[in-house]
Amino acid sequence: MSVYKIIEVVGTSTESWEKAAQQAIETTSKSLHDLRIAEVEKLDIQMEDGKVKAYRAKLKVSFKYHGD
């Protein structure tokens, strides 16, 4: 039997939503282990002067919980 914890993370990219999601996962995986599933919750765009400044992807990420 296993237990999983779910957190929310937001990745950003100046190129695409896919790269924003990839950035979120790659950064999260540096401090959390046993990542299992990432679910895209929301996609949005940060704008400045009517132009796209950044793509943002909000993800729910689950990882295996290892108790003490």
NUTI-668336 format. One record per residue: residue number from 1; residue in three letters; chain; x, y, z of N, C-alpha, C, CB in turn. Coordinates in steps of 0.02 Angstrom, whole numbers, plus 50000, padded with zeros to 5 digits. Glycine has a CB too. Layout:
<pts>
PT  seq  type  mol   n.xx   n.yy   n.zz  ca.xx  ca.yy  ca.zz   c.xx   c.yy   c.zz  cb.xx  cb.yy  cb.zz
PT  NUM   ALA    A      X      Y      Z      X      Y      Z      X      Y      Z      X      Y      Z
...
</pts>
This chain:
<pts>
PT  seq  type  mol   n.xx   n.yy   n.zz  ca.xx  ca.yy  ca.zz   c.xx   c.yy   c.zz  cb.xx  cb.yy  cb.zz
PT    1   MET    A  50042  49941  50000  50000  50000  50000  50044  50062  50000  49952  50000  50061
PT    2   SER    A  50020  50114  49969  50058  50176  49963  50014  50236  49979  50088  50183  49893
PT    3   VAL    A  50047  50290  49998  50013  50353  50011  50048  50406  49968  50014  50372  50088
PT    4   TYR    A  50008  50450  49939  50035  50503  49896  50012  50571  49921  50013  50492  49823
PT    5   LYS    A  50056  50619  49914  50040  50688  49932  50034  50727  49867  50095  50720  49978
PT    6   ILE    A  49989  50776  49866  49978  50818  49806  49993  50890  49823  49906  50810  49780
PT    7   ILE    A  50033  50922  49781  50049  50993  49789  50033  51029  49723  50123  51004  49809
PT    8   GLU    A  50028  51094  49727  50019  51135  49667  50083  51174  49652  49958  51183  49675
PT    9   VAL    A  50101  51176  49589  50159  51214  49567  50141  51252  49504  50221  51168  49555
PT   10   VAL    A  50176  51307  49492  50165  51346  49431  50232  51354  49396  50134  51416  49448
PT   11   GLY    A  50233  51335  49333  50292  51344  49292  50280  51400  49242  50311  51278  49255
PT   12   THR    A  50334  51433  49222  50329  51487  49173  50379  51477  49117  50340  51555  49207
PT   13   SER    A  50361  51504  49059  50405  51501  49001  50388  51559  48955  50399  51433  48963
PT   14   THR    A  50437  51586  48922  50425  51638  48872  50408  51607  48805  50486  51684  48866
PT   15   GLU    A  50412  51540  48799  50402  51506  48734  50334  51472  48726  50456  51456  48725
PT   16   SER    A  50312  51433  48777  50250  51394  48768  50224  51367  48835  50262  51337  48720
PT   17   TRP    A  50161  51345  48834  50132  51313  48893  50167  51247  48907  50057  51303  48884
PT   18   GLU    A  50184  51210  48855  50218  51146  48864  50285  51155  48900  50230  51112  48796
PT   19   LYS    A  50322  51206  48881  50386  51219  48914  50376  51244  48985  50427  51270  48874
PT   20   ALA    A  50321  51280  48996  50306  51302  49064  50291  51242  49109  50245  51351  49064
PT   21   ALA    A  50252  51194  49084  50238  51134  49123  50301  51093  49134  50185  51091  49087
PT   22   GLN    A  50342  51087  49083  50405  51050  49089  50450  51082  49141  50441  51047  49021
PT   23   GLN    A  50453  51148  49142  50494  51184  49191  50470  51170  49262  50493  51260  49177
PT   24   ALA    A  50404  51170  49270  50376  51156  49337  50396  51086  49361  50299  51161  49335
PT   25   ILE    A  50391  51036  49317  50409  50968  49336  50484  50961  49348  50387  50919  49281
PT   26   GLU    A  50524  50987  49304  50597  50981  49313  50621  51014  49377  50633  51012  49253
PT   27   THR    A  50594  51072  49393  50614  51106  49454  50589  51070  49516  50588  51178  49455
PT   28   THR    A  50527  51046  49514  50498  51010  49571  50536  50945  49584  50425  50994  49558
PT   29   SER    A  50558  50911  49531  50592  50847  49539  50661  50854  49571  50599  50814  49472
PT   30   LYS    A  50687  50915  49575  50752  50926  49607  50746  50921  49683  50781  50994  49588
PT   31   SER    A  50687  50936  49711  50680  50934  49783  50632  50880  49808  50657  51001  49808
PT   32   LEU    A  50591  50852  49764  50545  50799  49783  50561  50737  49743  50471  50821  49773
PT   33   HIS    A  50552  50679  49774  50568  50616  49741  50504  50575  49731  50620  50576  49781
PT   34   ASP    A  50508  50527  49687  50452  50483  49673  50391  50520  49648  50433  50443  49735
PT   35   LEU    A  50402  50570  49603  50346  50604  49571  50308  50552  49530  50370  50663  49527
PT   36   ARG    A  50242  50554  49533  50201  50504  49500  50160  50533  49442  50156  50471  49550
PT   37   ILE    A  50119  50583  49457  50073  50609  49406  50070  50685  49413  50002  50578  49414
PT   38   ALA    A  50066  50718  49355  50055  50790  49354  49992  50803  49313  50117  50828  49324
PT   39   GLU    A  49948  50842  49340  49885  50859  49307  49883  50934  49295  49824  50835  49349
PT   40   VAL    A  49875  50954  49233  49871  51025  49217  49803  51051  49240  49882  51038  49141
PT   41   GLU    A  49805  51099  49285  49745  51128  49313  49723  51191  49275  49756  51146  49386
PT   42   LYS    A  49771  51231  49255  49754  51295  49224  49812  51319  49181  49738  51348  49279
PT   43   LEU    A  49795  51348  49124  49844  51381  49081  49825  51454  49076  49847  51347  49010
PT   44   ASP    A  49875  51498  49082  49861  51569  49072  49922  51603  49044  49839  51602  49138
PT   45   ILE    A  49912  51666  49026  49965  51706  48995  49974  51770  49035  49949  51721  48921
PT   46   GLN    A  50037  51786  49048  50053  51850  49079  50068  51898  49022  50115  51843  49128
PT   47   MET    A  50035  51957  49024  50043  52005  48969  50074  52070  48995  49976  52020  48936
PT   48   GLU    A  50106  52104  48948  50134  52170  48962  50129  52212  48899  50208  52165  48988
PT   49   ASP    A  50099  52269  48903  50089  52314  48845  50055  52278  48787  50157  52341  48822
PT   50   GLY    A  50006  52236  48803  49968  52201  48752  50004  52144  48717  49947  52249  48701
PT   51   LYS    A  50062  52124  48744  50100  52069  48714  50112  52015  48766  50167  52095  48687
PT   52   VAL    A  50120  51954  48741  50133  51897  48786  50202  51905  48818  50128  51829  48748
PT   53   LYS    A  50202  51905  48884  50266  51908  48920  50287  51838  48941  50260  51954  48982
PT   54   ALA    A  50238  51797  48963  50254  51729  48985  50193  51684  48983  50284  51729  49055
PT   55   TYR    A  50204  51621  48969  50153  51569  48973  50160  51538  49042  50160  51515  48916
PT   56   ARG    A  50103  51524  49075  50104  51495  49142  50060  51432  49143  50081  51545  49195
PT   57   ALA    A  50087  51381  49175  50050  51318  49182  50047  51300  49256  50083  51261  49141
PT   58   LYS    A  49986  51294  49282  49975  51274  49352  49962  51199  49352  49916  51315  49385
PT   59   LEU    A  50001  51162  49390  49996  51089  49392  49984  51064  49463  50058  51057  49364
PT   60   LYS    A  49947  51010  49469  49943  50971  49530  49990  50912  49521  49869  50948  49547
PT   61   VAL    A  50038  50905  49565  50089  50853  49559  50084  50807  49619  50160  50884  49554
PT   62   SER    A  50083  50742  49606  50080  50694  49661  50148  50659  49667  50023  50642  49652
PT   63   PHE    A  50166  50644  49729  50228  50607  49742  50216  50559  49800  50288  50655  49757
PT   64   LYS    A  50256  50506  49800  50248  50455  49851  50271  50482  49918  50287  50392  49832
PT   65   TYR    A  50229  50473  49968  50244  50497  50036  50283  50442  50073  50178  50515  50074
PT   66   HIS    A  50340  50461  50100  50381  50416  50140  50380  50441  50212  50454  50411  50112
PT   67   GLY    A  50343  50409  50255  50337  50431  50326  50402  50419  50364  50280  50394  50361
PT   68   ASP    A  50404  50447  50423  50464  50441  50466  50470  50371  50493  50462  50490  50524
</pts>
